[in-house]
Amino acid sequence: MSELFEYTCDLCGKPFCERISVMNLALDQVEEAYCLECLAGRESLSPEGFYQWIGEYVMSRDCFKTPWDNFNYTPCPRIDDKTCFCTR
């Protein structure tokens, strides 16, 4: 997998990127970290719905927005298969 994915989900083992890590922090997930799909499932949302929901909160808080904006998501291989929503 790409070196873009520095983290691993504590629930399913799937690798994820810095932006998903920021989502975890926005939810005060500090002991464990989850991939997009597992985060969405915990909130009873689809991954895309969760991304939109948490994205609004992230954009409203500079402490989350700054690392979010600084992350270069363009090489993400998941954009092409539509499992990443960073281009929105």
N, CA, C and O atoms as CSV, one atom per row, in Angstrom:
chain,resi,resn,atom,element,x,y,z
A,1,MET,N,N,0.860,-1.184,0.000
A,1,MET,CA,C,0.000,0.000,0.000
A,1,MET,C,C,0.895,1.232,0.000
A,1,MET,O,O,2.076,1.150,0.337
A,2,SER,N,N,0.349,2.329,-0.365
A,2,SER,CA,C,1.068,3.591,-0.475
A,2,SER,C,C,1.635,4.038,0.870
A,2,SER,O,O,1.061,3.762,1.923
A,3,GLU,N,N,2.771,4.733,0.818
A,3,GLU,CA,C,3.333,5.281,2.062
A,3,GLU,C,C,2.507,6.465,2.557
A,3,GLU,O,O,2.808,7.039,3.604
A,4,LEU,N,N,1.484,6.826,1.821
A,4,LEU,CA,C,0.529,7.848,2.230
A,4,LEU,C,C,-0.236,7.411,3.476
A,4,LEU,O,O,-0.672,8.246,4.268
A,5,PHE,N,N,-0.395,6.105,3.645
A,5,PHE,CA,C,-1.172,5.551,4.751
A,5,PHE,C,C,-0.245,5.192,5.913
A,5,PHE,O,O,0.328,4.103,5.957
A,6,GLU,N,N,-0.113,6.123,6.844
A,6,GLU,CA,C,0.813,5.961,7.967
A,6,GLU,C,C,0.205,5.262,9.170
A,6,GLU,O,O,0.928,4.856,10.080
A,7,TYR,N,N,-1.105,5.118,9.187
A,7,TYR,CA,C,-1.798,4.597,10.361
A,7,TYR,C,C,-2.541,3.308,9.995
A,7,TYR,O,O,-2.783,3.027,8.821
A,8,THR,N,N,-2.894,2.534,11.022
A,8,THR,CA,C,-3.624,1.291,10.824
A,8,THR,C,C,-4.814,1.264,11.776
A,8,THR,O,O,-4.682,1.590,12.956
A,9,CYS,N,N,-5.971,0.876,11.260
A,9,CYS,CA,C,-7.197,0.808,12.045
A,9,CYS,C,C,-7.058,-0.230,13.160
A,9,CYS,O,O,-6.657,-1.368,12.919
A,10,ASP,N,N,-7.394,0.179,14.372
A,10,ASP,CA,C,-7.331,-0.726,15.518
A,10,ASP,C,C,-8.466,-1.732,15.535
A,10,ASP,O,O,-8.435,-2.688,16.310
A,11,LEU,N,N,-9.477,-1.526,14.685
A,11,LEU,CA,C,-10.598,-2.458,14.644
A,11,LEU,C,C,-10.442,-3.497,13.537
A,11,LEU,O,O,-10.607,-4.692,13.781
A,12,CYS,N,N,-10.124,-3.048,12.320
A,12,CYS,CA,C,-10.072,-3.990,11.189
A,12,CYS,C,C,-8.678,-4.153,10.567
A,12,CYS,O,O,-8.470,-5.058,9.758
A,13,GLY,N,N,-7.733,-3.296,10.931
A,13,GLY,CA,C,-6.372,-3.408,10.414
A,13,GLY,C,C,-6.115,-2.688,9.099
A,13,GLY,O,O,-4.998,-2.741,8.583
A,14,LYS,N,N,-7.119,-2.018,8.543
A,14,LYS,CA,C,-6.955,-1.310,7.269
A,14,LYS,C,C,-6.083,-0.058,7.472
A,14,LYS,O,O,-6.273,0.676,8.442
A,15,PRO,N,N,-5.141,0.182,6.570
A,15,PRO,CA,C,-4.315,1.395,6.680
A,15,PRO,C,C,-5.119,2.648,6.299
A,15,PRO,O,O,-6.030,2.590,5.474
A,16,PHE,N,N,-4.759,3.782,6.920
A,16,PHE,CA,C,-5.423,5.041,6.599
A,16,PHE,C,C,-4.449,6.208,6.706
A,16,PHE,O,O,-3.348,6.074,7.240
A,17,CYS,N,N,-4.880,7.357,6.184
A,17,CYS,CA,C,-4.007,8.528,6.045
A,17,CYS,C,C,-4.177,9.540,7.179
A,17,CYS,O,O,-4.967,9.346,8.104
A,18,GLU,N,N,-3.421,10.605,7.076
A,18,GLU,CA,C,-3.423,11.682,8.065
A,18,GLU,C,C,-4.806,12.319,8.227
A,18,GLU,O,O,-5.199,12.652,9.345
A,19,ARG,N,N,-5.540,12.491,7.142
A,19,ARG,CA,C,-6.866,13.120,7.253
A,19,ARG,C,C,-7.823,12.254,8.075
A,19,ARG,O,O,-8.637,12.780,8.834
A,20,ILE,N,N,-7.730,10.958,7.931
A,20,ILE,CA,C,-8.573,10.071,8.745
A,20,ILE,C,C,-8.114,10.148,10.196
A,20,ILE,O,O,-8.932,10.055,11.111
A,21,SER,N,N,-6.819,10.315,10.410
A,21,SER,CA,C,-6.307,10.496,11.765
A,21,SER,C,C,-6.880,11.766,12.395
A,21,SER,O,O,-7.230,11.773,13.575
A,22,VAL,N,N,-6.975,12.834,11.610
A,22,VAL,CA,C,-7.572,14.082,12.100
A,22,VAL,C,C,-9.038,13.856,12.470
A,22,VAL,O,O,-9.517,14.392,13.468
A,23,MET,N,N,-9.749,13.062,11.667
A,23,MET,CA,C,-11.143,12.746,11.988
A,23,MET,C,C,-11.238,12.045,13.337
A,23,MET,O,O,-12.121,12.346,14.140
A,24,ASN,N,N,-10.328,11.113,13.579
A,24,ASN,CA,C,-10.300,10.424,14.864
A,24,ASN,C,C,-10.114,11.418,16.000
A,24,ASN,O,O,-10.819,11.349,17.007
A,25,LEU,N,N,-9.179,12.334,15.847
A,25,LEU,CA,C,-8.932,13.337,16.881
A,25,LEU,C,C,-10.136,14.243,17.086
A,25,LEU,O,O,-10.444,14.625,18.215
A,26,ALA,N,N,-10.818,14.589,15.996
A,26,ALA,CA,C,-12.010,15.438,16.095
A,26,ALA,C,C,-13.110,14.752,16.906
A,26,ALA,O,O,-13.942,15.419,17.522
A,27,LEU,N,N,-13.110,13.426,16.903
A,27,LEU,CA,C,-14.083,12.651,17.685
A,27,LEU,C,C,-13.533,12.278,19.063
A,27,LEU,O,O,-14.142,11.498,19.796
A,28,ASP,N,N,-12.380,12.843,19.399
A,28,ASP,CA,C,-11.708,12.572,20.673
A,28,ASP,C,C,-11.300,11.108,20.804
A,28,ASP,O,O,-11.259,10.558,21.905
A,29,GLN,N,N,-10.998,10.486,19.661
A,29,GLN,CA,C,-10.465,9.126,19.632
A,29,GLN,C,C,-8.954,9.236,19.794
A,29,GLN,O,O,-8.250,9.478,18.814
A,30,VAL,N,N,-8.449,9.067,20.993
A,30,VAL,CA,C,-7.012,9.197,21.209
A,30,VAL,C,C,-6.353,7.892,21.641
A,30,VAL,O,O,-5.151,7.715,21.443
A,31,GLU,N,N,-7.108,6.995,22.216
A,31,GLU,CA,C,-6.552,5.709,22.645
A,31,GLU,C,C,-6.480,4.727,21.488
A,31,GLU,O,O,-5.517,3.970,21.368
A,32,GLU,N,N,-7.492,4.738,20.642
A,32,GLU,CA,C,-7.550,3.875,19.481
A,32,GLU,C,C,-7.830,4.738,18.264
A,32,GLU,O,O,-8.348,5.847,18.391
A,33,ALA,N,N,-7.493,4.238,17.093
A,33,ALA,CA,C,-7.736,4.970,15.849
A,33,ALA,C,C,-8.400,4.031,14.853
A,33,ALA,O,O,-8.068,2.848,14.778
A,34,TYR,N,N,-9.346,4.576,14.088
A,34,TYR,CA,C,-10.135,3.766,13.174
A,34,TYR,C,C,-10.085,4.319,11.758
A,34,TYR,O,O,-9.914,5.521,11.558
A,35,CYS,N,N,-10.235,3.439,10.784
A,35,CYS,CA,C,-10.300,3.831,9.374
A,35,CYS,C,C,-11.647,4.510,9.107
A,35,CYS,O,O,-12.528,4.521,9.967
A,36,LEU,N,N,-11.792,5.065,7.928
A,36,LEU,CA,C,-13.021,5.765,7.565
A,36,LEU,C,C,-14.248,4.874,7.690
A,36,LEU,O,O,-15.269,5.296,8.232
A,37,GLU,N,N,-14.155,3.662,7.198
A,37,GLU,CA,C,-15.298,2.756,7.218
A,37,GLU,C,C,-15.718,2.417,8.651
A,37,GLU,O,O,-16.909,2.386,8.962
A,38,CYS,N,N,-14.749,2.167,9.510
A,38,CYS,CA,C,-15.070,1.830,10.902
A,38,CYS,C,C,-15.592,3.050,11.659
A,38,CYS,O,O,-16.508,2.921,12.471
A,39,LEU,N,N,-15.025,4.228,11.407
A,39,LEU,CA,C,-15.554,5.453,12.021
A,39,LEU,C,C,-17.005,5.670,11.600
A,39,LEU,O,O,-17.861,5.972,12.432
A,40,ALA,N,N,-17.274,5.514,10.306
A,40,ALA,CA,C,-18.628,5.704,9.787
A,40,ALA,C,C,-19.595,4.712,10.429
A,40,ALA,O,O,-20.701,5.080,10.823
A,41,GLY,N,N,-19.178,3.472,10.529
A,41,GLY,CA,C,-20.032,2.449,11.132
A,41,GLY,C,C,-20.361,2.742,12.579
A,41,GLY,O,O,-21.475,2.472,13.028
A,42,ARG,N,N,-19.418,3.286,13.310
A,42,ARG,CA,C,-19.651,3.640,14.715
A,42,ARG,C,C,-20.679,4.754,14.847
A,42,ARG,O,O,-21.346,4.868,15.876
A,43,GLU,N,N,-20.810,5.569,13.818
A,43,GLU,CA,C,-21.770,6.678,13.821
A,43,GLU,C,C,-23.032,6.345,13.016
A,43,GLU,O,O,-23.882,7.211,12.810
A,44,SER,N,N,-23.154,5.096,12.563
A,44,SER,CA,C,-24.295,4.632,11.756
A,44,SER,C,C,-24.492,5.468,10.493
A,44,SER,O,O,-25.616,5.816,10.132
A,45,LEU,N,N,-23.374,5.783,9.827
A,45,LEU,CA,C,-23.392,6.548,8.580
A,45,LEU,C,C,-22.623,5.791,7.510
A,45,LEU,O,O,-21.806,4.923,7.817
A,46,SER,N,N,-22.887,6.126,6.254
A,46,SER,CA,C,-22.053,5.606,5.176
A,46,SER,C,C,-20.701,6.310,5.259
A,46,SER,O,O,-20.622,7.389,5.848
A,47,PRO,N,N,-19.636,5.743,4.694
A,47,PRO,CA,C,-18.346,6.441,4.709
A,47,PRO,C,C,-18.432,7.842,4.094
A,47,PRO,O,O,-17.855,8.790,4.627
A,48,GLU,N,N,-19.148,7.972,2.981
A,48,GLU,CA,C,-19.275,9.289,2.351
A,48,GLU,C,C,-20.063,10.260,3.232
A,48,GLU,O,O,-19.689,11.426,3.362
A,49,GLY,N,N,-21.134,9.789,3.824
A,49,GLY,CA,C,-21.928,10.626,4.726
A,49,GLY,C,C,-21.140,11.046,5.950
A,49,GLY,O,O,-21.218,12.194,6.386
A,50,PHE,N,N,-20.382,10.113,6.503
A,50,PHE,CA,C,-19.546,10.437,7.657
A,50,PHE,C,C,-18.499,11.470,7.277
A,50,PHE,O,O,-18.263,12.422,8.020
A,51,TYR,N,N,-17.871,11.285,6.122
A,51,TYR,CA,C,-16.834,12.216,5.661
A,51,TYR,C,C,-17.401,13.628,5.555
A,51,TYR,O,O,-16.761,14.587,5.986
A,52,GLN,N,N,-18.583,13.759,4.993
A,52,GLN,CA,C,-19.200,15.080,4.867
A,52,GLN,C,C,-19.543,15.664,6.228
A,52,GLN,O,O,-19.311,16.848,6.474
A,53,TRP,N,N,-20.090,14.848,7.107
A,53,TRP,CA,C,-20.482,15.296,8.449
A,53,TRP,C,C,-19.282,15.763,9.255
A,53,TRP,O,O,-19.290,16.869,9.796
A,54,ILE,N,N,-18.257,14.939,9.340
A,54,ILE,CA,C,-17.097,15.297,10.160
A,54,ILE,C,C,-16.279,16.400,9.489
A,54,ILE,O,O,-15.639,17.203,10.168
A,55,GLY,N,N,-16.302,16.438,8.154
A,55,GLY,CA,C,-15.572,17.475,7.433
A,55,GLY,C,C,-16.039,18.873,7.791
A,55,GLY,O,O,-15.226,19.790,7.898
A,56,GLU,N,N,-17.324,19.043,7.974
A,56,GLU,CA,C,-17.863,20.344,8.374
A,56,GLU,C,C,-17.315,20.759,9.737
A,56,GLU,O,O,-16.949,21.917,9.940
A,57,TYR,N,N,-17.261,19.821,10.658
A,57,TYR,CA,C,-16.719,20.122,11.987
A,57,TYR,C,C,-15.231,20.435,11.910
A,57,TYR,O,O,-14.764,21.399,12.516
A,58,VAL,N,N,-14.490,19.628,11.171
A,58,VAL,CA,C,-13.045,19.834,11.022
A,58,VAL,C,C,-12.765,21.225,10.460
A,58,VAL,O,O,-11.865,21.919,10.935
A,59,MET,N,N,-13.531,21.631,9.451
A,59,MET,CA,C,-13.320,22.940,8.825
A,59,MET,C,C,-13.670,24.097,9.758
A,59,MET,O,O,-13.224,25.222,9.534
A,60,SER,N,N,-14.450,23.842,10.783
A,60,SER,CA,C,-14.847,24.894,11.711
A,60,SER,C,C,-13.862,25.093,12.864
A,60,SER,O,O,-14.013,26.020,13.659
A,61,ARG,N,N,-12.857,24.223,12.953
A,61,ARG,CA,C,-11.897,24.288,14.061
A,61,ARG,C,C,-10.478,24.374,13.517
A,61,ARG,O,O,-10.006,23.443,12.866
A,62,ASP,N,N,-9.797,25.484,13.779
A,62,ASP,CA,C,-8.436,25.671,13.266
A,62,ASP,C,C,-7.475,24.569,13.703
A,62,ASP,O,O,-6.574,24.201,12.949
A,63,CYS,N,N,-7.657,24.046,14.896
A,63,CYS,CA,C,-6.748,23.005,15.388
A,63,CYS,C,C,-6.816,21.743,14.532
A,63,CYS,O,O,-5.844,20.990,14.465
A,64,PHE,N,N,-7.948,21.507,13.881
A,64,PHE,CA,C,-8.097,20.371,12.980
A,64,PHE,C,C,-7.904,20.780,11.520
A,64,PHE,O,O,-7.350,20.023,10.723
A,65,LYS,N,N,-8.360,21.968,11.186
A,65,LYS,CA,C,-8.309,22.447,9.811
A,65,LYS,C,C,-6.874,22.613,9.305
A,65,LYS,O,O,-6.584,22.292,8.153
A,66,THR,N,N,-5.985,23.106,10.150
A,66,THR,CA,C,-4.602,23.341,9.721
A,66,THR,C,C,-3.911,22.051,9.274
A,66,THR,O,O,-3.385,22.013,8.161
A,67,PRO,N,N,-3.888,20.985,10.096
A,67,PRO,CA,C,-3.250,19.758,9.601
A,67,PRO,C,C,-4.005,19.141,8.421
A,67,PRO,O,O,-3.394,18.538,7.539
A,68,TRP,N,N,-5.319,19.292,8.405
A,68,TRP,CA,C,-6.135,18.797,7.298
A,68,TRP,C,C,-5.701,19.451,5.993
A,68,TRP,O,O,-5.467,18.774,4.992
A,69,ASP,N,N,-5.598,20.782,6.018
A,69,ASP,CA,C,-5.223,21.528,4.819
A,69,ASP,C,C,-3.771,21.294,4.404
A,69,ASP,O,O,-3.446,21.379,3.220
A,70,ASN,N,N,-2.913,21.006,5.353
A,70,ASN,CA,C,-1.491,20.797,5.052
A,70,ASN,C,C,-1.190,19.425,4.460
A,70,ASN,O,O,-0.107,19.214,3.915
A,71,PHE,N,N,-2.121,18.504,4.559
A,71,PHE,CA,C,-1.906,17.144,4.062
A,71,PHE,C,C,-2.121,17.091,2.555
A,71,PHE,O,O,-3.160,17.531,2.063
A,72,ASN,N,N,-1.161,16.562,1.825
A,72,ASN,CA,C,-1.271,16.417,0.376
A,72,ASN,C,C,-1.965,15.084,0.057
A,72,ASN,O,O,-1.348,14.021,0.125
A,73,TYR,N,N,-3.228,15.157,-0.284
A,73,TYR,CA,C,-4.010,13.951,-0.564
A,73,TYR,C,C,-3.953,13.532,-2.034
A,73,TYR,O,O,-4.419,12.444,-2.374
A,74,THR,N,N,-3.403,14.356,-2.902
A,74,THR,CA,C,-3.480,14.093,-4.343
A,74,THR,C,C,-2.906,12.753,-4.798
A,74,THR,O,O,-3.403,12.209,-5.784
A,75,PRO,N,N,-1.884,12.184,-4.136
A,75,PRO,CA,C,-1.411,10.877,-4.602
A,75,PRO,C,C,-2.234,9.687,-4.074
A,75,PRO,O,O,-1.850,8.536,-4.277
A,76,CYS,N,N,-3.342,9.955,-3.410
A,76,CYS,CA,C,-4.129,8.881,-2.798
A,76,CYS,C,C,-4.659,7.920,-3.850
A,76,CYS,O,O,-5.383,8.340,-4.753
A,77,PRO,N,N,-4.315,6.636,-3.754
A,77,PRO,CA,C,-4.816,5.649,-4.714
A,77,PRO,C,C,-6.298,5.346,-4.519
A,77,PRO,O,O,-6.913,4.732,-5.392
A,78,ARG,N,N,-6.879,5.754,-3.412
A,78,ARG,CA,C,-8.291,5.472,-3.141
A,78,ARG,C,C,-9.229,6.481,-3.801
A,78,ARG,O,O,-10.442,6.272,-3.811
A,79,ILE,N,N,-8.697,7.558,-4.345
A,79,ILE,CA,C,-9.539,8.527,-5.044
A,79,ILE,C,C,-10.114,7.884,-6.304
A,79,ILE,O,O,-11.296,8.051,-6.606
A,80,ASP,N,N,-9.284,7.155,-7.035
A,80,ASP,CA,C,-9.717,6.535,-8.288
A,80,ASP,C,C,-10.798,5.476,-8.086
A,80,ASP,O,O,-11.692,5.340,-8.921
A,81,ASP,N,N,-10.724,4.730,-6.994
A,81,ASP,CA,C,-11.745,3.693,-6.773
A,81,ASP,C,C,-12.925,4.201,-5.939
A,81,ASP,O,O,-13.784,3.424,-5.525
A,82,LYS,N,N,-12.953,5.506,-5.702
A,82,LYS,CA,C,-14.069,6.191,-5.024
A,82,LYS,C,C,-14.260,5.757,-3.564
A,82,LYS,O,O,-15.375,5.806,-3.044
A,83,THR,N,N,-13.164,5.329,-2.898
A,83,THR,CA,C,-13.246,5.024,-1.469
A,83,THR,C,C,-12.600,6.115,-0.638
A,83,THR,O,O,-12.484,5.991,0.582
A,84,CYS,N,N,-12.175,7.192,-1.303
A,84,CYS,CA,C,-11.637,8.380,-0.635
A,84,CYS,C,C,-12.458,9.577,-1.129
A,84,CYS,O,O,-12.803,9.672,-2.307
A,85,PHE,N,N,-12.753,10.465,-0.217
A,85,PHE,CA,C,-13.595,11.603,-0.576
A,85,PHE,C,C,-12.850,12.931,-0.385
A,85,PHE,O,O,-13.480,13.978,-0.239
A,86,CYS,N,N,-11.533,12.891,-0.384
A,86,CYS,CA,C,-10.710,14.080,-0.127
A,86,CYS,C,C,-10.842,15.158,-1.191
A,86,CYS,O,O,-10.501,16.312,-0.933
A,87,THR,N,N,-11.317,14.823,-2.354
A,87,THR,CA,C,-11.422,15.834,-3.409
A,87,THR,C,C,-12.678,16.686,-3.255
A,87,THR,O,O,-12.899,17.613,-4.035
A,88,ARG,N,N,-13.492,16.382,-2.266
A,88,ARG,CA,C,-14.738,17.144,-2.070
A,88,ARG,C,C,-14.556,18.262,-1.101
A,88,ARG,O,O,-15.503,18.999,-0.823
